[in-house]
Amino acid sequence: MTTPSKTRRRPAILAAVCGISLLSGCSLTPLYERPAAPIPASYPVTAGSLDTRPAAQPTPQPTSGAEAASTIRSTAWCTQFPDPVLRRLIAAALEHNRDLKLAAARVEEARALHGGQSASRLPTVTLEGTTTHPARNTESAHQAGVALSAYELDFFGKAESLSDAALHEYLATEQAQRSARIGVVAEVVRSYVQERAAASRVALARRTIALRTAAVALLTRRVAAGASSPLELEQARSLVGSADTDLIEQQLVHARAGHALALLTGYSDAEATRDAPPFTSPAFGAGWGVTRAGLPSELLMARPDIVAAEQRLQAANAQIGAARAAFFPSVRLTAMGGLASGELNNLFTPGSGALQFVPQVSLPIFDGGRNRANLDLAKARESLAVIEYERAIQTAFREVSDALNRQTLLDREVAARRAMHEVEARRRTMTMNRYLAGAVGYLEVLDAERGLFAADQALLDARRARLENAAALYRALGGCPSASG
């Protein structure tokens, strides 16, 4: 319906439209309450740990991921990697990793979806002009003005609920990107440890070959002097051959580890670990790992996969509000204010103003149960999201507990392996001295050689496992806020 407008009526109409808009926004979304975390208040203390505090009883969890992050930043728990070579490799991996680029693209996609959903809550205003030429002997009609096209008033919060759901999905995608970053860091640390450990095994094999070759030279002289038998010389040569075989195997392992690290970081095999400290040096791995036991389990609430699960739970909760709103009437406004005239040359003359205002009310009466089914679906998805959230917490708690338990046990294993290495080294020296003095046969020397070599390898493996566990603990605890972003 088009009627000539009067100046005094325009403010009243605009005020009415604004008033109706302000009345909209009554949300039907259920009040969100975070489910209780199905875990104890702190991680169990490992047998043999220096922490002798009794197990804590369950306590309330933080109210938000931000509160948990604040707790994390104030607690000296975080695994750090001060090695400058490792930090260079991590930076390169974060820059070139394709999985991270894919995660970043998904974040941009989710951000755009949220922006589009948020924009649907605002009216679309356009500048329009129309000319109508009806049948013969009928006057033409010309219009120009500003139009509001089918704007739905959000009386019951449907648009707001959908916008909130899109926001939480976007935030969950951001956490997935953060989780991918943490995974890349942990994988670089693990690959770096494996490459350095493999290089140390190669060095051990070469050092063993040198020592056994020297023993062959000694026995050759003793055989020539009649002090040793040719059988003992052949046994010594057998040990050299065994060490040669082990060297080839360790070189293959080292090559594979170097290729894996280069693939992660983009460096060549030679460049990746240039200037890296030897694996057996005290500087390697210094400062890695959690320094105290009895960590509060609330640290998990800032782990990205748990934060993402909670964001998806809140998105499902918001979808219930949108499904409930579908049961109520919807009001759409279509309006146009501007100029209208039967003659184009009179369109902009005084008195040609016009206002078209078409409200439309829609009330669902019969939909075959579609709205009820959509509401049931939204509630079912919320129940699934609750289960997934609780499962994410339980999985994270188990991963951290396992890593903490391994950390304590591996520390003890490294100490035990180091003590065993010292014992085997002394035994080998004493046995060789006794052999040179004629007190024992060369078979005891062979046994001591094999024992020392096995002790060296076991010590390297124990140190590698402990440092790999530091990477696992970094991943399990959700990284460091200062390092992972």
C-alpha positions as CSV (number, residue, x, y, z in Angstrom):
1,M,0.0,0.0,0.0
2,T,1.5,3.3,-1.1
3,T,0.3,6.6,0.4
4,P,1.6,10.2,0.4
5,S,3.6,10.7,3.5
6,K,3.6,13.7,5.8
7,T,6.7,15.0,7.5
8,R,5.1,14.8,10.9
9,R,4.2,11.1,10.5
10,R,7.7,9.8,9.6
11,P,9.3,10.2,13.1
12,A,6.3,8.3,14.7
13,I,6.6,5.4,12.2
14,L,10.4,5.2,12.6
15,A,10.0,5.3,16.4
16,A,7.4,2.4,16.2
17,V,9.8,0.3,14.1
18,C,12.7,1.0,16.5
19,G,10.5,0.2,19.5
20,I,9.4,-3.2,18.0
21,S,13.1,-4.0,17.3
22,L,14.0,-3.2,20.9
23,L,11.3,-5.5,22.2
24,S,12.8,-8.4,20.3
25,G,15.6,-10.6,21.6
26,C,13.8,-12.7,24.3
27,S,16.1,-15.8,24.2
28,L,14.7,-19.4,24.7
29,T,18.2,-20.9,25.0
30,P,18.6,-23.0,28.2
31,L,20.9,-21.5,30.8
32,Y,24.3,-23.1,30.2
33,E,25.9,-25.0,33.1
34,R,29.3,-26.6,32.7
35,P,29.1,-30.4,33.5
36,A,31.1,-31.5,36.5
37,A,34.5,-32.9,35.4
38,P,34.5,-36.7,36.1
39,I,38.0,-36.7,37.4
40,P,39.8,-36.3,40.8
41,A,41.0,-32.8,41.9
42,S,44.7,-33.7,41.3
43,Y,46.8,-36.2,39.5
44,P,47.8,-39.3,41.5
45,V,51.2,-39.2,43.1
46,T,53.5,-41.8,41.5
47,A,55.1,-44.4,43.8
48,G,58.6,-43.3,44.5
49,S,57.9,-39.6,44.0
50,L,59.2,-37.1,46.5
51,D,55.7,-35.6,46.9
52,T,54.1,-37.4,49.9
53,R,50.9,-35.4,50.1
54,P,47.7,-37.4,50.5
55,A,45.4,-37.7,47.5
56,A,43.1,-34.7,47.3
57,Q,39.4,-34.9,47.2
58,P,37.4,-33.7,44.2
59,T,37.0,-29.9,44.2
60,P,35.0,-27.6,41.9
61,Q,36.5,-26.9,38.6
62,P,37.3,-23.4,37.3
63,T,34.3,-21.6,35.8
64,S,36.0,-20.9,32.4
65,G,39.0,-21.8,30.3
66,A,40.3,-18.3,30.9
67,E,40.4,-18.9,34.7
68,A,42.2,-22.2,34.1
69,A,44.7,-20.4,31.8
70,S,45.3,-17.9,34.6
71,T,46.0,-20.8,37.0
72,I,48.4,-22.3,34.5
73,R,50.4,-19.1,34.1
74,S,50.8,-18.8,37.8
75,T,52.0,-22.4,38.3
76,A,55.6,-23.5,37.7
77,W,54.5,-26.7,35.8
78,C,55.1,-25.9,32.2
79,T,57.5,-27.9,30.1
80,Q,60.0,-25.6,28.4
81,F,62.5,-26.2,25.6
82,P,65.4,-23.8,26.1
83,D,67.7,-25.5,23.5
84,P,68.3,-22.8,20.8
85,V,68.7,-25.4,18.0
86,L,65.4,-27.0,19.0
87,R,63.6,-23.6,19.2
88,R,64.9,-22.9,15.7
89,L,63.5,-26.2,14.4
90,I,60.1,-25.6,16.1
91,A,59.8,-22.1,14.5
92,A,60.6,-23.5,11.1
93,A,58.0,-26.3,11.5
94,L,55.3,-23.9,12.7
95,E,56.0,-21.7,9.6
96,H,56.0,-24.4,7.0
97,N,53.7,-27.1,8.3
98,R,50.8,-27.8,5.9
99,D,48.5,-29.1,8.6
100,L,48.8,-25.8,10.4
101,K,48.0,-23.9,7.2
102,L,44.9,-26.1,6.8
103,A,43.9,-25.4,10.4
104,A,44.3,-21.6,9.9
105,A,42.2,-21.8,6.7
106,R,39.4,-23.6,8.7
107,V,39.6,-20.8,11.3
108,E,39.0,-18.2,8.6
109,E,36.1,-20.3,7.3
110,A,34.5,-20.5,10.7
111,R,35.1,-16.7,11.2
112,A,33.3,-16.0,8.0
113,L,30.4,-18.2,8.8
114,H,30.0,-16.5,12.2
115,G,30.2,-13.1,10.5
116,G,27.4,-14.1,8.1
117,Q,25.2,-15.5,10.8
118,S,25.7,-12.3,13.0
119,A,24.8,-10.1,10.0
120,S,21.5,-11.9,9.7
121,R,20.4,-10.3,13.0
122,L,20.5,-6.8,11.3
123,P,18.1,-5.4,8.8
124,T,19.1,-5.2,5.1
125,V,18.7,-1.7,3.8
126,T,18.9,-1.0,0.1
127,L,18.5,1.9,-2.2
128,E,15.9,1.0,-4.9
129,G,14.3,2.6,-7.9
130,T,11.4,1.1,-9.9
131,T,9.4,2.1,-13.0
132,T,6.1,0.3,-13.8
133,H,4.5,0.5,-17.3
134,P,1.1,-1.3,-17.0
135,A,-1.4,-1.9,-19.8
136,R,-2.4,0.8,-22.4
137,N,-4.4,3.8,-21.2
138,T,-3.0,3.3,-17.7
139,E,-0.6,5.7,-16.0
140,S,2.9,4.6,-15.3
141,A,4.4,4.6,-11.8
142,H,7.8,5.6,-10.7
143,Q,9.4,5.1,-7.3
144,A,12.7,5.7,-5.7
145,G,13.8,5.4,-2.0
146,V,15.3,3.3,0.8
147,A,13.9,-0.2,1.3
148,L,13.9,-2.6,4.2
149,S,13.5,-6.1,2.8
150,A,11.7,-8.9,4.9
151,Y,13.5,-8.1,8.1
152,E,12.5,-10.7,10.8
153,L,12.2,-9.4,14.3
154,D,14.0,-11.6,16.7
155,F,11.2,-11.7,19.4
156,F,12.2,-15.2,20.7
157,G,16.0,-15.1,20.1
158,K,16.2,-17.4,17.2
159,A,18.7,-15.3,15.3
160,E,20.6,-14.6,18.5
161,S,20.8,-18.3,19.3
162,L,22.1,-19.2,15.8
163,S,24.6,-16.4,16.0
164,D,25.8,-17.7,19.4
165,A,26.1,-21.2,18.0
166,A,28.2,-20.0,15.1
167,L,30.4,-18.1,17.5
168,H,31.1,-21.2,19.7
169,E,31.8,-23.2,16.6
170,Y,34.3,-20.6,15.5
171,L,35.9,-20.6,18.9
172,A,36.1,-24.4,18.8
173,T,37.9,-24.2,15.5
174,E,40.4,-21.7,16.9
175,Q,41.2,-24.2,19.7
176,A,41.6,-27.0,17.0
177,Q,44.2,-24.7,15.4
178,R,46.0,-24.3,18.8
179,S,45.9,-28.0,19.3
180,A,47.5,-28.6,15.9
181,R,50.3,-26.2,16.9
182,I,50.9,-28.0,20.1
183,G,51.0,-31.3,18.2
184,V,53.6,-30.0,15.8
185,V,55.8,-28.7,18.6
186,A,55.6,-32.1,20.4
187,E,56.4,-34.0,17.2
188,V,59.4,-31.8,16.4
189,V,60.7,-32.3,20.0
190,R,60.2,-36.1,19.7
191,S,61.9,-36.2,16.2
192,Y,64.8,-34.1,17.5
193,V,65.4,-36.4,20.4
194,Q,65.3,-39.4,18.2
195,E,67.7,-37.9,15.7
196,R,70.2,-36.9,18.4
197,A,69.9,-40.3,20.2
198,A,70.5,-42.1,16.9
199,A,73.5,-40.0,16.2
200,S,74.8,-40.9,19.7
201,R,74.2,-44.6,19.0
202,V,76.3,-44.2,15.8
203,A,79.1,-42.5,17.7
204,L,78.9,-45.3,20.3
205,A,79.3,-48.0,17.6
206,R,82.3,-46.2,16.1
207,R,83.9,-45.8,19.5
208,T,83.3,-49.5,20.2
209,I,84.9,-50.4,16.9
210,A,87.9,-48.3,17.7
211,L,88.3,-49.9,21.1
212,R,87.9,-53.5,19.8
213,T,90.2,-52.8,16.9
214,A,92.8,-51.8,19.4
215,A,92.2,-55.0,21.3
216,V,92.8,-57.0,18.1
217,A,96.1,-55.2,17.6
218,L,97.1,-56.0,21.2
219,L,96.1,-59.7,20.9
220,T,98.0,-59.9,17.6
221,R,101.1,-58.9,19.4
222,R,100.4,-61.2,22.2
223,V,99.9,-64.1,19.8
224,A,103.1,-63.3,18.1
225,A,104.8,-63.3,21.5
226,G,103.2,-66.6,22.5
227,A,101.2,-64.9,25.4
228,S,97.7,-65.5,23.8
229,S,96.2,-68.2,21.7
230,P,95.0,-67.7,18.1
231,L,91.5,-68.6,19.3
232,E,91.4,-65.5,21.5
233,L,92.5,-63.4,18.5
234,E,89.6,-64.7,16.4
235,Q,87.2,-64.0,19.2
236,A,88.4,-60.4,19.4
237,R,88.0,-60.1,15.6
238,S,84.4,-61.5,16.0
239,L,83.6,-58.6,18.3
240,V,84.9,-56.1,15.8
241,G,82.7,-57.7,13.1
242,S,79.7,-57.5,15.4
243,A,80.4,-53.8,16.1
244,D,80.6,-53.2,12.3
245,T,77.2,-54.7,11.8
246,D,75.7,-52.7,14.6
247,L,77.2,-49.5,13.1
248,I,75.5,-50.1,9.8
249,E,72.1,-50.7,11.6
250,Q,72.5,-47.5,13.6
251,Q,73.5,-45.5,10.5
252,L,70.2,-46.6,8.9
253,V,68.2,-45.6,12.0
254,H,70.0,-42.2,12.1
255,A,69.3,-41.6,8.4
256,R,65.6,-42.3,8.9
257,A,65.4,-40.0,12.0
258,G,67.2,-37.2,10.1
259,H,64.8,-37.5,7.2
260,A,61.8,-37.3,9.5
261,L,63.1,-34.2,11.2
262,A,64.0,-32.6,7.9
263,L,60.5,-33.3,6.6
264,L,58.9,-31.6,9.6
265,T,61.1,-28.5,9.6
266,G,62.1,-28.0,6.0
267,Y,65.8,-28.1,6.7
268,S,68.2,-30.5,5.1
269,D,69.5,-33.4,7.2
270,A,72.8,-31.6,7.7
271,E,71.3,-28.2,8.5
272,A,68.6,-29.4,10.9
273,T,70.9,-30.3,13.8
274,R,73.9,-28.1,13.0
275,D,75.4,-26.8,16.3
276,A,73.1,-29.1,18.3
277,P,74.7,-30.4,21.6
278,P,75.6,-34.1,21.8
279,F,72.9,-36.3,23.2
280,T,75.1,-37.4,26.0
281,S,76.1,-33.9,27.1
282,P,74.6,-32.5,30.3
283,A,73.3,-29.6,28.4
284,F,71.0,-31.7,26.2
285,G,67.5,-31.8,27.6
286,A,68.4,-29.6,30.6
287,G,65.3,-27.9,31.9
288,W,62.8,-30.2,30.2
289,G,59.9,-31.7,32.0
290,V,57.5,-30.9,34.9
291,T,59.5,-30.0,38.0
292,R,56.9,-30.9,40.7
293,A,54.3,-33.5,41.4
294,G,50.7,-33.1,42.5
295,L,49.5,-30.9,39.7
296,P,45.9,-29.8,40.0
297,S,43.7,-31.4,37.4
298,E,42.0,-28.0,36.7
299,L,45.0,-27.4,34.4
300,L,43.2,-29.6,31.9
301,M,40.4,-27.0,31.5
302,A,42.7,-24.9,29.4
303,R,43.8,-27.8,27.1
304,P,42.6,-26.9,23.6
305,D,40.7,-30.1,22.8
306,I,38.8,-29.7,26.1
307,V,38.1,-26.1,25.4
308,A,36.9,-27.0,21.9
309,A,34.7,-29.7,23.3
310,E,33.1,-27.2,25.7
311,Q,32.6,-24.7,22.9
312,R,30.8,-27.3,20.8
313,L,28.7,-28.1,23.8
314,Q,27.7,-24.5,24.2
315,A,27.0,-24.3,20.4
316,A,24.6,-27.3,20.8
317,N,23.0,-25.6,23.8
318,A,22.4,-22.5,21.6
319,Q,20.8,-24.7,18.9
320,I,18.1,-25.7,21.4
321,G,17.1,-22.1,21.7
322,A,16.8,-21.8,18.0
323,A,14.7,-24.9,17.7
324,R,12.4,-23.7,20.5
325,A,11.9,-20.4,18.8
326,A,10.6,-22.2,15.7
327,F,7.4,-23.0,17.6
328,F,6.5,-19.3,18.1
329,P,5.2,-16.7,15.6
330,S,7.7,-14.9,13.4
331,V,7.2,-11.2,12.3
332,R,8.8,-9.9,9.1
333,L,8.9,-6.3,8.1
334,T,9.1,-5.0,4.6
335,A,9.1,-1.2,4.1
336,M,10.1,1.4,1.6
337,G,10.3,5.2,2.1
338,G,11.0,7.6,-0.6
339,L,9.4,9.3,-3.6
340,A,6.6,8.2,-5.9
341,S,5.0,9.8,-9.0
342,G,3.1,8.9,-12.2
343,E,5.4,11.2,-14.2
344,L,9.2,10.6,-14.1
345,N,9.9,14.4,-14.4
346,N,7.7,15.1,-11.3
347,L,9.4,12.4,-9.2
348,F,11.6,14.8,-7.2
349,T,9.0,17.6,-6.9
350,P,7.6,18.6,-3.5
351,G,4.7,16.5,-2.3
352,S,5.8,13.3,-4.1
353,G,6.9,11.5,-0.9
354,A,5.6,8.0,-0.2
355,L,5.9,5.3,2.5
356,Q,5.2,1.6,2.0
357,F,5.0,-0.5,5.2
358,V,4.1,-4.2,5.0
359,P,4.3,-6.3,8.2
360,Q,3.9,-10.0,8.0
361,V,3.1,-12.4,10.9
362,S,3.5,-16.1,10.5
363,L,2.3,-18.6,13.1
364,P,3.1,-22.3,12.7
365,I,-0.1,-24.4,12.9
366,F,0.7,-27.8,11.3
367,D,4.2,-28.9,10.2
368,G,3.9,-32.6,10.4
369,G,6.0,-32.7,13.6
370,R,9.1,-31.1,11.9
371,N,9.6,-28.5,14.6
372,R,9.3,-31.1,17.4
373,A,11.8,-33.4,15.6
374,N,14.2,-30.5,15.2
375,L,14.0,-29.7,18.9
376,D,14.5,-33.4,19.8
377,L,17.5,-33.5,17.5
378,A,19.0,-30.4,19.1
379,K,18.6,-31.9,22.6
380,A,20.1,-35.2,21.4
381,R,23.1,-33.4,20.0
382,E,23.5,-31.6,23.2
383,S,23.5,-34.9,25.1
384,L,26.2,-36.2,22.7
385,A,28.2,-33.0,23.2
386,V,28.1,-33.5,27.0
387,I,29.4,-37.1,26.6
388,E,32.1,-36.0,24.2
389,Y,33.2,-33.2,26.6
390,E,33.4,-35.6,29.6
391,R,35.2,-38.2,27.5
392,A,37.7,-35.5,26.4
393,I,38.4,-34.6,30.0
394,Q,38.8,-38.3,31.1
395,T,41.1,-39.0,28.1
396,A,43.2,-35.9,28.9
397,F,43.4,-36.9,32.6
398,R,44.6,-40.4,31.7
399,E,47.2,-39.0,29.2
400,V,48.7,-36.6,31.8
401,S,48.6,-39.2,34.6
402,D,50.4,-41.7,32.4
403,A,53.0,-39.1,31.3
404,L,53.6,-38.0,34.9
405,N,53.9,-41.6,36.0
406,R,56.4,-42.4,33.2
407,Q,58.4,-39.2,34.0
408,T,59.1,-40.4,37.6
409,L,59.8,-44.0,36.6
410,L,62.0,-43.0,33.7
411,D,64.0,-40.6,36.0
412,R,64.6,-43.6,38.2
413,E,65.5,-45.8,35.2
414,V,68.0,-43.3,33.9
415,A,69.7,-43.2,37.3
416,A,69.7,-47.0,37.5
417,R,71.1,-47.4,34.0
418,R,73.8,-44.8,34.7
419,A,74.8,-46.8,37.8
420,M,74.8,-50.0,35.8
421,H,77.0,-48.4,33.2
422,E,79.6,-47.4,35.8
423,V,79.6,-50.9,37.2
424,E,80.1,-52.4,33.8
425,A,82.9,-50.0,32.9
426,R,84.7,-50.9,36.1
427,R,84.2,-54.6,35.5
428,R,85.6,-54.3,32.0
429,T,88.7,-52.5,33.2
430,M,89.3,-54.9,36.0
431,T,88.7,-58.0,33.8
432,M,91.2,-56.7,31.2
433,N,93.8,-56.1,33.9
434,R,93.3,-59.6,35.2
435,Y,93.5,-61.0,31.7
436,L,96.8,-59.2,31.0
437,A,98.0,-60.5,34.4
438,G,97.0,-64.1,33.3
439,A,94.4,-64.5,36.0
440,V,91.4,-65.1,33.7
441,G,90.8,-66.2,30.1
442,Y,89.7,-64.0,27.3
443,L,86.1,-65.3,27.5
444,E,85.6,-63.1,30.6
445,V,87.0,-60.1,28.7
446,L,84.5,-60.8,25.9
447,D,81.6,-61.0,28.4
448,A,82.7,-57.8,30.0
449,E,82.9,-56.1,26.6
450,R,79.4,-57.2,25.7
451,G,78.1,-56.1,29.1
452,L,79.6,-52.6,28.8
453,F,78.2,-52.2,25.2
454,A,74.8,-53.3,26.3
455,A,74.9,-50.9,29.3
456,D,75.9,-48.0,27.1
457,Q,73.0,-48.7,24.7
458,A,70.5,-49.1,27.5
459,L,71.5,-45.8,29.1
460,L,71.0,-44.0,25.7
461,D,67.6,-45.6,25.3
462,A,66.5,-44.7,28.8
463,R,67.6,-41.0,28.3
464,R,65.8,-41.0,24.9
465,A,62.6,-42.4,26.4
466,R,62.7,-39.8,29.2
467,L,63.1,-36.9,26.8
468,E,60.4,-38.2,24.5
469,N,58.1,-38.4,27.5
470,A,58.8,-34.6,28.0
471,A,57.3,-34.1,24.5
472,A,54.4,-36.3,25.4
473,L,53.8,-34.4,28.6
474,Y,53.9,-31.1,26.8
475,R,51.2,-32.3,24.4
476,A,49.1,-33.9,27.2
477,L,49.1,-30.7,29.3
478,G,48.1,-28.6,26.4
479,G,51.5,-26.9,25.8
480,C,52.7,-23.7,27.4
481,P,50.7,-20.5,27.0
482,S,53.9,-18.5,26.5
483,A,55.2,-20.9,23.9
484,S,52.4,-22.3,21.9
485,G,50.1,-19.4,21.7
